[in-house]
Structure formats: C-alpha cells, structure tokens
Amino acid sequence: MAQLSPEQRAAELRRELNFHNHRYYTLDDSVISDAEYDVLLRELRAIEAEHPGLLTADSPTQRVGGDPSPAFDEVEHSRPMLSLGNAFDFDELAAWHRRVSGLLDGADFQMVCELKIDGLAVNLTYENGVLSQGATRGNGITGEDVSRNLRTIRSIPLAVENAPSHLEVRGEVYLPVAEFRRLNEERAERGEQRYANPRNTGAGSIRQLDPKITASRNMQIWVYSLNSTEGVEFIESHWEALEWLTDLGFRINPKNRLCSSLGEVEDYYRYWLERRHDLPYEADGVVVKVSPLQMQDQLGVVGREPRWAVAYKFPAERATTRLLEIGINVGRTGSLNPYAILAPVVVSGATVQHASLHNEEDIHRKDIRVGDTVVIERAGDVIPQVVGPVTDMRTGTESVFRMPPNCPECGSDVLKTDEDAMHRCPNPACPAQFYELLKHFVSKGAADIDGLGERWCGILIKNNMVADVADLYRLKKERLLELDRMGDKLATRIIANIEASKTKPLPRLLFALGITHVGAEVADLLCQNFLGIAELAAATEEDLTAIDGIGPKIADSIIGWFGEPDNTALLEKLHVAGVKLTQDALPVATHSSTDIPFGGLTFVVTGTLAGFSRTEAEAQIKRLGGKVTSSVTKKTNYVVVGASPGSKVATAEKLGTPLLDEEAFLQLLESPPEALADEQQGSLV
C-alpha cells in the first residue's frame, strides 16, 4: 500500500481521534485504551510540529492552548441569553402552564423536561463546521470569549460534519461531582483550602487565564438548545432540535423527556427529586420548555425571561450544626451585616462554615442565639442561610445576640433608624466601606475595570494610592509597576480599562457610585428619565417618586447622597478626570414618535386584569414606548382598571384622567392613541 503523505496522515489521524473523543466523552463507550489513544495523539503532534502548515483549528492537539491569556474579550450574543422564571411548587408550575395556555388560546402543546444542571451557560459558534468561538452568558447581552478554555473540554466537538455554514448551540458546562471531590482531596493533601461547591469551581475553571488549568479539571457539557435555525427550517420543535444535535455529535442529556401533560412533568420532577444525589453532576431542578418553536416565537419574552420556559426548582436542602459565633461585615453603604460562623457541615454536597443572617431584627424574630444548634439551608443549592434554631436542643448556655454599638472596622458609633432594618456605620471614611465600594465600582456590571480584582483593590488602598474612586483615574502605569507582582501586561491592561471606563453608559456609572438602594435596575429607571448626573442631583422627591419603581425610600436615599458635600466633590473629580456624567439622549421609549404609538404617554395600571398579569400589561405599554408609574398625577394620561382597583380610580376621576377597562386597553394596544381619543373622550370604564 502506498505510503500516505503527511497531509493525508494528519487528516486521517484527526478523523480517528475525533471519532474516539466522541465515543469516550459523549457516548461513554470507548473502543480503544487510553494508551492506544495517546499513541495516535503523539503521532499527530509530531506531524504538526514538523509541518506547521498542517495545524488546523479543529485538530485534537488544540484541546490545550499555549501561553495563558491576559484577558477575555467581550462577545455580543446574536440573541440574548435569557434568564428563567422559577416555580417552587406544583401550584406555581400549574399557574405558569395556565398563563402559557391562555396566551396560546387554549391550544395543546408538548413540553420538554430537562434536568437543570448547576453549571455555567455557554454559547458555541461553528463556522463551516469548525468551532470558531465559545462565550459565557455574561449579562445575557454580552459575554466573555473563553474559546481557548472551552476547546479543552473533550465533549465539545471542535468540528461538526454536515452542519450548516453557521451554527450556534448553547449548553451548560459543569464540573462532575467525582472530579470536584478529586480536586478537593488533592487540595487537602497540600494543606490548601477546599473549594466550596462544584458550580463555583467549574465556573472558575472556565475563566482561568491559562487553558492548561481548565484542561486539567475534566469539565463536561450538556448541550441544551439550538440557537440558530438558518439552514435547518425543517426543525419544528425543540425536541426535534435536540435529536438533530445528537445526530451531529453534540452531547445531549439522555435523561431529557418529552411530556404531553402537567402530570407527566410532575412525574419526571418527582422521579429526579428522589434520585438527584445519584447523578454524577449537580442538578437543582427541572427546566420545562414548550416544545413547538412556532409557539415559542408566539409566546415571546417578558423582561429577561422567556414565557415559554420555566425552572421548576428542587427544594433547598437542609442540615443542622452549631452556631459558634456571629461575625460582622461592613458593606459599601455602611451596613453592618451579621453572618453565622458555623461548625463545618455538609449541605447538598458542599461543606458550609458560614451562612447569611440578614439583620439583627431577623435574628431576634427567629430567636437565633449564639451556641444554638441551627438549621442550615442552601437556597437554590448555592447560598447558605440560617433558617432557625432547634430550641429543643438548647442547654441554657446560649446567648442572645446584640449588634455592636461601634463599627468593628473604624470604631464609629453605629446608627439605626426606625425606617431602616440595617445598622449602619455613618463614617464615609470607614476603610471597610471604601474597600467594598471600590470592589463594587470596578466590577463588571459597573465601571468594569477588568484586572482590578478584589486583591488589587486592597493593595491600592493599603499603599495609599486611592482615597476615593475618582483617584483611580489619576493612576499611572509607572506607579502600578512599583507594586509587588504587578507585571507590565497587567499594568497596561488596568490603565487601558480605566481609560475605557470613562465612557461607560450612564446607568453603569450611576450603579457604580454605590448609592444605597440604587441597584442596576433602579439605575436604568433613573436614566430613562434624566439626561445626566447634574439633572438627577437637582431632582425633587416628587420628581423621583413619579417614576414607576421609585418609592419614597429610594428617593430619600438619592437626595441624601447628592446632598453630601463629599459626594459633590467626588462627582467634580470624576468630571475633571474625563468621566462622562451625561447621556446624549433619553432612551427611545421616552420619546414621542410616530413610530412609537405610546411615545410621551404615561400610564398607571391598577386592579386585577383577566387576560394579563400586571407585569405583562406594563410590558405591553413599555413595548409601545409608553411610561408606567405607580401613582396617578396630573401627568398621567391613562389609568388601566381591572377588578378591585383601589383608591387610584378615585384620584383619576378627581383629576379627570381617562380610565380604561380591559377591553378598552386592548383596543388602545391595537390603535394609535390619537384615533382612540377622537372616537371616545373621557373614561372608557
């Protein structure tokens, strides 16, 4: 037989190795030994080393990359990676099913049940059959390019035969339980702290800068959806998509089930609830999806959640242990946050030594005492919390907890008001507050200064390089390089990311400032109504509470923050540093436009509607460019009235605001407001 050329032999070896990878990592049915596999892999490596031009992106030798990556690039998803709404019991699942059925005019539909894997969601893109990119979910719109690390996961195909020219699939990357235990045993032998749980360890493995570390941890994937349907119009349901992806060679969970009724869904849920700990991976519930793709499109999305899917969660697991002590953390807003220090206990497969306690009032309400035997619950199998004490096991030596009168970090007198459940340190110069604020300011959802992690924030403060967040913009690369273990690449990246943060969208900056009660969603709401920080600083309580979702408590916090001279000085420093404190225009939904039927109109929804939840009704209004508020004022254009509406109707009648019953509201959704106003003046109830 004629000897094969290096090019022919390399192609043959790639096909053979990919075949064995699929057999071993996807089908769990190897047909050769590890030693035989290694011989083939070494031969391919030798050919590629001798003939570099034969190295391809889909070669099995590229499972482990070369030098560590200095950073991850951002990736904008072609379609958002959405969150799932939750159902915590059968009644909530049935309520979801009724809503879906109503939106589908009572049509029958099949559902796909899938175990909800506790891992990291990723999007895989294939161009002409070759894996070109792998990205994390990130914030749902933008993720991180972790392609190099995902290529090390052997159950992810590097190449797919018979695929469309462009293919996107999504799946859950996870760390198997056995692998998690192996890693922890090795860490224990080295005297290192054990990892907390498989989910966090797996997510951290994917975000390693060195892909060799990812490769060493034997991660796995279950692919759970087809994200692009171009070229596969013959697929009409989610179930068909999963079968087709299986045929292409993707690892699809064989425990998925197609169900025709809620009873079948409940049977599937109960079966795996009893057997969840027999699984080789962590699962925290069942994902239920409407299978027909046309129905998925018809149902659409509300907020960040698809209407056609829901996560039916397993109950949180519990254990008992002894509460040794209650510690105090000082948050970025000065809140004193108690936490439980526990005798180590295993809950849902993870060793728990600390748990949340919320605040002093909650501790006293539950009558939790230091020294108690307490019930610990991992809510969602992730966040440990103290449920309550086992009072029958008290010995009389337990002690009632009292919040300290002084801040444990700076010694300032602690303040507590009747309006606030939290005790707070009032000292804005408290080092613990600033440390937490700095970590928050640089975080991904805020100013997003990649490279300045928790450790470096502490080092900057310790070396007196920053006294407030504006000082970040005065840092120089040369000064950073004076710090121990600060390399040139990292210093360059930090300075570049600080510069890039100057032009982040206004909601991100507002969130980054750490104003009490102003989270990401509240920041978005505010920036839909104010062009810049100066305009927001001048807002009155009436201005703020007229915004739906902004109540007196949030308004007082905003006004109080802008009233502090130190904060005014901080904003001036940010402005001088070149940080953009304005936005060019309000979001389009607040503009009047012929293309936006409800542009410039303000609605209030009150009472119970038959065909909508209140959230869905408000979403319809916002979709058409309208604004929704919680109180009726002179600026309100319409009040949508359902059953049992309360006092808002009387206020509207007093102000002469038009009232819409559900039928009139539906008509308004379909007709321009001007046309409706011409036909019917005044109330439509």
Solvent accessible surface area in square Angstrom, and as a share of the most:
residue,aa,sasa,rsa
1,M,235,1.05
2,A,87,0.68
3,Q,175,0.78
4,L,71,0.35
5,S,47,0.30
6,P,60,0.38
7,E,111,0.50
8,Q,100,0.45
9,R,59,0.22
10,A,0,0.00
11,A,28,0.22
12,E,60,0.27
13,L,0,0.00
14,R,36,0.13
15,R,148,0.54
16,E,64,0.29
17,L,0,0.00
18,N,44,0.22
19,F,103,0.43
20,H,17,0.08
21,N,4,0.02
22,H,56,0.25
23,R,58,0.21
24,Y,101,0.39
25,Y,55,0.21
26,T,21,0.12
27,L,86,0.43
28,D,107,0.55
29,D,69,0.36
30,S,52,0.34
31,V,83,0.48
32,I,44,0.22
33,S,56,0.36
34,D,98,0.51
35,A,69,0.54
36,E,95,0.43
37,Y,31,0.12
38,D,59,0.30
39,V,82,0.47
40,L,27,0.13
41,L,11,0.06
42,R,142,0.52
43,E,60,0.27
44,L,0,0.00
45,R,115,0.42
46,A,61,0.47
47,I,24,0.12
48,E,12,0.06
49,A,81,0.62
50,E,129,0.58
51,H,67,0.30
52,P,99,0.62
53,G,79,0.76
54,L,35,0.17
55,L,82,0.41
56,T,48,0.28
57,A,59,0.46
58,D,27,0.14
59,S,0,0.00
60,P,2,0.01
61,T,14,0.08
62,Q,58,0.26
63,R,7,0.03
64,V,48,0.28
65,G,21,0.20
66,G,42,0.40
67,D,119,0.62
68,P,79,0.50
69,S,18,0.11
70,P,76,0.48
71,A,29,0.23
72,F,36,0.15
73,D,105,0.54
74,E,103,0.46
75,V,19,0.11
76,E,136,0.61
77,H,16,0.07
78,S,81,0.52
79,R,128,0.47
80,P,67,0.42
81,M,7,0.03
82,L,61,0.30
83,S,43,0.28
84,L,53,0.27
85,G,16,0.16
86,N,77,0.40
87,A,1,0.01
88,F,126,0.52
89,D,69,0.36
90,F,75,0.31
91,D,108,0.56
92,E,75,0.34
93,L,0,0.00
94,A,14,0.11
95,A,26,0.20
96,W,12,0.04
97,H,41,0.18
98,R,159,0.58
99,R,117,0.43
100,V,2,0.01
101,S,28,0.18
102,G,53,0.51
103,L,70,0.35
104,L,6,0.03
105,D,130,0.67
106,G,51,0.49
107,A,41,0.32
108,D,134,0.70
109,F,18,0.08
110,Q,80,0.35
111,M,0,0.00
112,V,0,0.00
113,C,0,0.00
114,E,10,0.05
115,L,9,0.04
116,K,50,0.21
117,I,16,0.08
118,D,16,0.08
119,G,7,0.07
120,L,22,0.11
121,A,19,0.14
122,V,0,0.00
123,N,10,0.05
124,L,0,0.00
125,T,16,0.09
126,Y,0,0.00
127,E,73,0.33
128,N,125,0.64
129,G,7,0.07
130,V,46,0.26
131,L,3,0.01
132,S,52,0.34
133,Q,57,0.25
134,G,0,0.00
135,A,1,0.01
136,T,6,0.04
137,R,63,0.23
138,G,37,0.35
139,N,95,0.49
140,G,4,0.04
141,I,92,0.47
142,T,30,0.18
143,G,0,0.00
144,E,14,0.06
145,D,38,0.20
146,V,2,0.01
147,S,10,0.07
148,R,95,0.35
149,N,3,0.02
150,L,0,0.00
151,R,41,0.15
152,T,9,0.05
153,I,3,0.02
154,R,63,0.23
155,S,2,0.01
156,I,0,0.00
157,P,23,0.14
158,L,2,0.01
159,A,36,0.28
160,V,8,0.05
161,E,132,0.59
162,N,138,0.71
163,A,25,0.19
164,P,24,0.15
165,S,79,0.51
166,H,58,0.26
167,L,1,0.00
168,E,11,0.05
169,V,0,0.00
170,R,20,0.07
171,G,0,0.00
172,E,26,0.12
173,V,1,0.00
174,Y,9,0.03
175,L,4,0.02
176,P,25,0.15
177,V,25,0.14
178,A,74,0.58
179,E,15,0.07
180,F,11,0.05
181,R,149,0.54
182,R,83,0.30
183,L,17,0.09
184,N,10,0.05
185,E,99,0.45
186,E,60,0.27
187,R,50,0.18
188,A,44,0.34
189,E,148,0.66
190,R,143,0.52
191,G,71,0.68
192,E,71,0.32
193,Q,153,0.68
194,R,125,0.45
195,Y,54,0.20
196,A,59,0.45
197,N,8,0.04
198,P,5,0.03
199,R,73,0.27
200,N,74,0.38
201,T,8,0.05
202,G,2,0.02
203,A,14,0.11
204,G,32,0.31
205,S,0,0.00
206,I,0,0.00
207,R,103,0.38
208,Q,48,0.21
209,L,74,0.37
210,D,30,0.16
211,P,0,0.00
212,K,104,0.44
213,I,65,0.33
214,T,1,0.01
215,A,27,0.21
216,S,66,0.43
217,R,29,0.11
218,N,89,0.46
219,M,9,0.04
220,Q,25,0.11
221,I,1,0.00
222,W,24,0.09
223,V,2,0.01
224,Y,57,0.22
225,S,22,0.14
226,L,21,0.10
227,N,8,0.04
228,S,19,0.12
229,T,65,0.38
230,E,124,0.56
231,G,49,0.48
232,V,2,0.01
233,E,131,0.59
234,F,130,0.54
235,I,12,0.06
236,E,121,0.54
237,S,18,0.12
238,H,9,0.04
239,W,64,0.23
240,E,71,0.32
241,A,2,0.02
242,L,6,0.03
243,E,91,0.41
244,W,40,0.14
245,L,0,0.00
246,T,69,0.40
247,D,122,0.63
248,L,26,0.13
249,G,13,0.12
250,F,2,0.01
251,R,16,0.06
252,I,24,0.12
253,N,9,0.05
254,P,109,0.68
255,K,70,0.30
256,N,19,0.10
257,R,91,0.33
258,L,54,0.27
259,C,0,0.00
260,S,69,0.44
261,S,47,0.31
262,L,31,0.16
263,G,42,0.41
264,E,57,0.25
265,V,0,0.00
266,E,27,0.12
267,D,89,0.46
268,Y,8,0.03
269,Y,6,0.02
270,R,115,0.42
271,Y,101,0.38
272,W,29,0.10
273,L,39,0.20
274,E,131,0.59
275,R,83,0.30
276,R,18,0.07
277,H,123,0.55
278,D,117,0.61
279,L,13,0.06
280,P,82,0.52
281,Y,5,0.02
282,E,30,0.14
283,A,6,0.05
284,D,8,0.04
285,G,0,0.00
286,V,0,0.00
287,V,12,0.07
288,V,0,0.00
289,K,16,0.07
290,V,0,0.00
291,S,2,0.01
292,P,35,0.22
293,L,39,0.19
294,Q,119,0.53
295,M,29,0.13
296,Q,19,0.08
297,D,113,0.59
298,Q,94,0.42
299,L,5,0.02
300,G,23,0.22
301,V,69,0.40
302,V,30,0.17
303,G,68,0.66
304,R,145,0.53
305,E,68,0.31
306,P,7,0.04
307,R,44,0.16
308,W,49,0.17
309,A,3,0.03
310,V,6,0.04
311,A,0,0.00
312,Y,1,0.00
313,K,22,0.09
314,F,10,0.04
315,P,78,0.49
316,A,32,0.25
317,E,44,0.20
318,R,143,0.52
319,A,23,0.18
320,T,77,0.45
321,T,15,0.09
322,R,124,0.45
323,L,0,0.00
324,L,81,0.40
325,E,97,0.44
326,I,16,0.08
327,G,11,0.10
328,I,34,0.17
329,N,85,0.43
330,V,7,0.04
331,G,13,0.12
332,R,71,0.26
333,T,36,0.21
334,G,0,0.00
335,S,13,0.08
336,L,0,0.00
337,N,48,0.24
338,P,5,0.03
339,Y,58,0.22
340,A,0,0.00
341,I,45,0.23
342,L,3,0.02
343,A,29,0.23
344,P,85,0.54
345,V,25,0.14
346,V,96,0.55
347,V,3,0.02
348,S,13,0.09
349,G,49,0.47
350,A,4,0.03
351,T,69,0.40
352,V,7,0.04
353,Q,87,0.38
354,H,103,0.46
355,A,6,0.04
356,S,39,0.25
357,L,3,0.01
358,H,95,0.42
359,N,24,0.12
360,E,23,0.10
361,E,93,0.42
362,D,18,0.10
363,I,0,0.00
364,H,65,0.29
365,R,174,0.64
366,K,48,0.20
367,D,54,0.28
368,I,4,0.02
369,R,74,0.27
370,V,37,0.21
371,G,15,0.14
372,D,1,0.00
373,T,25,0.14
374,V,0,0.00
375,V,29,0.17
376,I,0,0.00
377,E,28,0.13
378,R,3,0.01
379,A,34,0.26
380,G,32,0.31
381,D,11,0.06
382,V,57,0.33
383,I,110,0.56
384,P,32,0.20
385,Q,41,0.18
386,V,3,0.02
387,V,46,0.26
388,G,10,0.10
389,P,28,0.18
390,V,39,0.22
391,T,74,0.43
392,D,140,0.73
393,M,117,0.52
394,R,59,0.22
395,T,107,0.62
396,G,69,0.67
397,T,115,0.67
398,E,27,0.12
399,S,57,0.37
400,V,76,0.44
401,F,19,0.08
402,R,164,0.60
403,M,18,0.08
404,P,38,0.24
405,P,105,0.66
406,N,61,0.31
407,C,4,0.02
408,P,73,0.46
409,E,95,0.43
410,C,46,0.27
411,G,43,0.42
412,S,28,0.18
413,D,99,0.51
414,V,24,0.14
415,L,101,0.50
416,K,75,0.32
417,T,72,0.42
418,D,143,0.74
419,E,143,0.64
420,D,27,0.14
421,A,40,0.31
422,M,35,0.16
423,H,24,0.11
424,R,48,0.17
425,C,4,0.02
426,P,68,0.43
427,N,41,0.21
428,P,99,0.62
429,A,80,0.62
430,C,0,0.00
431,P,72,0.45
432,A,14,0.11
433,Q,17,0.08
434,F,25,0.10
435,Y,60,0.23
436,E,54,0.24
437,L,35,0.17
438,L,0,0.00
439,K,47,0.20
440,H,24,0.11
441,F,0,0.00
442,V,9,0.05
443,S,42,0.27
444,K,90,0.38
445,G,43,0.41
446,A,0,0.00
447,A,4,0.03
448,D,19,0.10
449,I,2,0.01
450,D,59,0.31
451,G,17,0.16
452,L,5,0.03
453,G,38,0.37
454,E,107,0.48
455,R,127,0.46
456,W,20,0.07
457,C,0,0.00
458,G,26,0.25
459,I,37,0.19
460,L,1,0.00
461,I,40,0.20
462,K,167,0.71
463,N,59,0.30
464,N,139,0.71
465,M,23,0.10
466,V,7,0.04
467,A,84,0.65
468,D,37,0.19
469,V,2,0.01
470,A,2,0.01
471,D,15,0.08
472,L,0,0.00
473,Y,27,0.10
474,R,163,0.60
475,L,18,0.09
476,K,130,0.55
477,K,61,0.26
478,E,120,0.54
479,R,90,0.33
480,L,0,0.00
481,L,72,0.36
482,E,123,0.55
483,L,13,0.07
484,D,117,0.60
485,R,199,0.73
486,M,13,0.06
487,G,37,0.35
488,D,82,0.42
489,K,158,0.67
490,L,36,0.18
491,A,0,0.00
492,T,65,0.38
493,R,47,0.17
494,I,0,0.00
495,I,49,0.25
496,A,56,0.44
497,N,33,0.17
498,I,9,0.05
499,E,100,0.45
500,A,55,0.43
501,S,5,0.03
502,K,35,0.15
503,T,101,0.59
504,K,44,0.19
505,P,80,0.50
506,L,7,0.04
507,P,30,0.19
508,R,59,0.22
509,L,9,0.05
510,L,2,0.01
511,F,38,0.16
512,A,0,0.00
513,L,5,0.02
514,G,8,0.07
515,I,1,0.01
516,T,35,0.20
517,H,73,0.33
518,V,3,0.01
519,G,29,0.28
520,A,53,0.41
521,E,123,0.55
522,V,23,0.13
523,A,0,0.00
524,D,55,0.28
525,L,41,0.21
526,L,2,0.01
527,C,4,0.02
528,Q,66,0.29
529,N,34,0.17
530,F,22,0.09
531,L,74,0.37
532,G,5,0.05
533,I,6,0.03
534,A,85,0.66
535,E,81,0.36
536,L,6,0.03
537,A,45,0.35
538,A,81,0.63
539,A,11,0.08
540,T,75,0.44
541,E,76,0.34
542,E,139,0.62
543,D,64,0.33
544,L,0,0.00
545,T,33,0.19
546,A,24,0.19
547,I,6,0.03
548,D,27,0.14
549,G,47,0.45
550,I,5,0.02
551,G,27,0.26
552,P,87,0.55
553,K,113,0.48
554,I,30,0.15
555,A,0,0.00
556,D,81,0.42
557,S,23,0.15
558,I,1,0.00
559,I,71,0.36
560,G,41,0.40
561,W,37,0.13
562,F,21,0.09
563,G,58,0.55
564,E,91,0.41
565,P,103,0.65
566,D,90,0.47
567,N,25,0.13
568,T,79,0.46
569,A,55,0.43
570,L,19,0.09
571,L,19,0.10
572,E,96,0.43
573,K,67,0.29
574,L,0,0.00
575,H,112,0.50
576,V,111,0.64
577,A,26,0.20
578,G,45,0.43
579,V,5,0.03
580,K,78,0.33
581,L,26,0.13
582,T,74,0.43
583,Q,32,0.14
584,D,131,0.68
585,A,55,0.43
586,L,44,0.22
587,P,53,0.33
588,V,102,0.58
589,A,36,0.28
590,T,39,0.23
591,H,73,0.32
592,S,88,0.57
593,S,47,0.31
594,T,142,0.82
595,D,125,0.65
596,I,25,0.13
597,P,57,0.36
598,F,1,0.00
599,G,14,0.13
600,G,51,0.49
601,L,30,0.15
602,T,18,0.11
603,F,0,0.00
604,V,0,0.00
605,V,5,0.03
606,T,4,0.02
607,G,11,0.10
608,T,98,0.57
609,L,12,0.06
610,A,104,0.80
611,G,51,0.49
612,F,32,0.13
613,S,48,0.31
614,R,115,0.42
615,T,90,0.52
616,E,20,0.09
617,A,0,0.00
618,E,34,0.15
619,A,32,0.25
620,Q,41,0.18
621,I,0,0.00
622,K,93,0.39
623,R,159,0.58
624,L,25,0.13
625,G,4,0.03
626,G,4,0.04
627,K,68,0.29
628,V,5,0.03
629,T,9,0.05
630,S,52,0.34
631,S,47,0.30
632,V,16,0.09
633,T,51,0.30
634,K,181,0.77
635,K,156,0.66
636,T,10,0.06
637,N,52,0.27
638,Y,23,0.09
639,V,0,0.00
640,V,0,0.00
641,V,17,0.10
642,G,15,0.14
643,A,65,0.50
644,S,104,0.67
645,P,42,0.27
646,G,55,0.53
647,S,89,0.57
648,K,60,0.25
649,V,26,0.15
650,A,62,0.48
651,T,52,0.30
652,A,0,0.00
653,E,110,0.49
654,K,179,0.76
655,L,72,0.36
656,G,62,0.60
657,T,10,0.06
658,P,38,0.24
659,L,6,0.03
660,L,0,0.00
661,D,45,0.24
662,E,38,0.17
663,E,136,0.61
664,A,8,0.06
665,F,0,0.00
666,L,76,0.38
667,Q,67,0.30
668,L,0,0.00
669,L,31,0.15
670,E,150,0.67
671,S,32,0.20
672,P,75,0.47
673,P,10,0.06
674,E,117,0.52
675,A,39,0.31
676,L,2,0.01
677,A,38,0.29
678,D,118,0.61
679,E,118,0.53
680,Q,83,0.37
681,Q,141,0.63
682,G,44,0.42
683,S,65,0.42
684,L,27,0.13
685,V,108,0.62
